[in-house]
């Protein structure tokens, strides 16, 4: 084999190596450059922030719904209690007329001893029942006049009573817990006219 032949073979091998190198893409071209990232794409950090924001909004909405439900439940319970108290008070008011009639029967002088004793027992039992249900009797004789619990039907001087106090009770009042079933009908002592030395009213 001649030296010229060997040189030709080397030239062929070198040319093949150069062609192979030019056809094979470099590693640098495998990764896209930042300029090639789509315009609408978001990073994982942005997606995590969005999820956290949505989670916070859902939590706040849940807390608001829970608060609304608690308020609704309390309002329903309060309305139910109010309705029950009003119904109970209405029934108790109907019994107060019976108490009045028993007191009138005891005030009469025509009742015999047996009848009077029966009326006394009936009144005692009825008042005991009302008391067990939370009813309080208002008998404000001698107390300061209270317009929230008493109804004055007369104002006049009353010996032995200070001005502004209840001098006479015409009809007792009743209170059921914090509700006034009916006010007491009373006479209120007022300031009397004072006479001078000559007895003339001034």
C-alpha positions in Angstrom: 0.0 0.0 0.0 1.4 3.4 -1.0 1.7 6.5 1.2 -0.6 8.4 -1.2 -3.3 5.8 -0.6 -3.0 6.2 3.1 -3.4 9.9 2.8 -6.6 9.5 0.8 -8.1 7.3 3.4 -7.2 9.8 6.2 -8.9 12.6 4.2 -12.1 10.5 3.9 -12.2 9.7 7.6 -11.7 13.4 8.5 -14.5 14.5 6.2 -16.8 12.0 7.7 -16.0 13.2 11.2 -16.7 16.8 10.3 -20.1 15.8 8.7 -21.1 13.9 11.7 -20.3 16.8 14.0 -22.3 19.3 11.9 -25.4 17.0 11.8 -25.6 16.3 15.5 -27.4 19.0 17.6 -25.5 20.5 20.5 -26.8 20.0 24.2 -27.1 23.8 24.5 -30.0 23.8 22.0 -32.1 21.2 24.0 -33.3 23.6 26.8 -35.7 26.4 25.7 -34.5 29.9 26.4 -36.6 32.2 28.7 -37.7 34.1 25.5 -39.3 30.9 24.3 -41.7 30.6 27.5 -45.4 31.2 26.6 -46.7 34.6 27.5 -49.7 33.3 29.6 -47.8 30.7 31.6 -47.6 31.0 35.4 -44.9 29.9 37.7 -45.6 27.3 40.5 -45.1 30.1 43.0 -47.9 32.1 41.5 -50.2 29.1 41.4 -49.5 28.4 45.1 -50.3 32.0 46.1 -53.6 31.9 44.1 -54.6 28.7 45.9 -53.8 30.2 49.3 -55.9 33.2 48.4 -58.9 31.1 47.4 -58.5 29.0 50.6 -58.6 32.1 52.7 -61.7 33.4 51.0 -63.5 30.1 51.4 -62.6 30.0 55.1 -63.9 33.5 55.6 -67.1 32.7 53.8 -67.5 29.6 56.0 -67.0 31.6 59.2 -69.6 34.1 58.0 -72.1 31.4 57.3 -71.5 29.8 60.7 -72.0 33.2 62.4 -75.3 33.7 60.4 -76.5 30.3 61.4 -75.7 30.9 65.1 -77.6 34.2 65.0 -80.5 32.6 63.3 -80.6 29.7 65.9 -80.5 32.2 68.8 -83.2 34.3 67.3 -85.5 31.2 66.8 -84.9 30.1 70.4 -85.6 33.6 71.7 -88.8 33.9 69.6 -89.9 30.5 70.8 -89.3 31.4 74.4 -91.2 34.7 73.9 -94.1 33.0 72.3 -94.3 30.4 75.1 -94.1 33.1 77.8 -96.9 35.1 76.1 -99.1 32.1 75.9 -98.5 31.2 79.5 -99.2 34.8 80.6 -102.5 34.8 78.6 -103.7 31.7 80.5 -102.6 33.1 83.9 -104.5 36.4 83.2 -107.7 34.4 82.8 -107.2 32.9 86.3 -106.9 36.4 87.9 -110.6 37.0 87.6 -111.2 33.9 89.7 -108.9 35.3 92.4 -110.9 38.5 92.4 -114.2 36.7 92.7 -112.9 34.7 95.7 -111.7 37.9 97.4 -115.1 39.5 96.8 -116.8 36.4 98.3 -114.6 36.6 101.4 -115.4 40.3 101.7 -119.2 39.7 102.0 -120.7 39.3 105.4 -123.5 37.0 104.3 -121.4 33.9 103.9 -121.7 31.3 106.6 -118.7 29.8 108.4 -118.6 26.7 106.3 -118.9 28.5 103.0 -116.3 31.1 104.1 -113.9 28.3 105.1 -114.3 26.7 101.7 -113.7 29.9 99.8 -110.6 30.6 101.9 -109.2 27.1 101.1 -110.0 27.6 97.4 -108.3 30.9 97.3 -105.2 29.6 99.1 -104.8 26.7 96.7 -105.2 28.9 93.7 -102.7 31.4 94.9 -100.3 28.6 95.8 -100.7 27.3 92.2 -100.0 30.7 90.7 -97.0 31.1 93.0 -95.6 27.8 91.9 -95.9 29.0 88.3 -93.8 32.1 89.0 -96.7 34.5 89.6 -96.0 37.2 92.2 -98.9 39.1 93.9 -98.5 42.9 94.1 -100.1 44.4 97.2 -98.3 47.7 97.5 -100.1 49.3 100.5 -97.8 51.8 102.1 -95.1 51.5 99.3 -93.9 54.2 97.0 -96.1 54.6 93.9 -94.5 52.8 91.0 -96.1 53.7 87.6 -94.5 50.7 86.1 -96.4 48.3 88.4 -99.3 50.4 89.8 -102.2 52.3 88.2 -103.4 55.3 90.2 -107.0 56.0 89.9 -107.2 58.5 92.7 -104.8 61.1 94.3 -105.9 62.7 97.6 -104.6 63.5 101.0 -104.5 60.4 103.2 -103.8 60.7 106.9 -101.0 58.4 108.1 -99.5 58.1 104.6 -96.6 60.0 103.2 -97.1 61.9 99.9 -96.5 59.7 96.9 -97.2 56.4 98.7 -100.0 54.0 98.1 -102.7 54.7 100.6 -105.3 52.1 99.4 -105.3 49.1 97.1 -108.5 48.6 95.2 -107.3 45.6 93.2 -104.1 43.7 93.6 -101.7 43.4 90.8 -99.8 40.4 89.5 -96.4 39.8 87.9 -95.3 36.7 86.1 -91.5 36.5 86.3 -90.4 39.7 84.4 -93.8 40.3 82.9 -96.6 42.5 84.4 -99.8 40.5 84.1 -101.8 43.5 85.4 -101.1 46.6 87.5 -102.4 47.1 90.9 -105.2 49.7 91.1 -104.4 52.1 93.9 -105.0 55.4 95.6 -102.0 57.6 96.0 -101.5 59.9 99.0 -101.1 63.5 97.9 -99.9 66.6 99.8 -102.8 67.9 101.9 -103.9 71.6 102.0 -102.4 73.3 105.1 -104.5 75.6 107.1 -103.3 78.8 108.8 -103.8 80.1 112.3 -107.2 81.5 111.3 -108.3 78.1 109.9 -108.5 79.5 106.4 -107.3 77.1 103.7 -104.3 78.6 101.8 
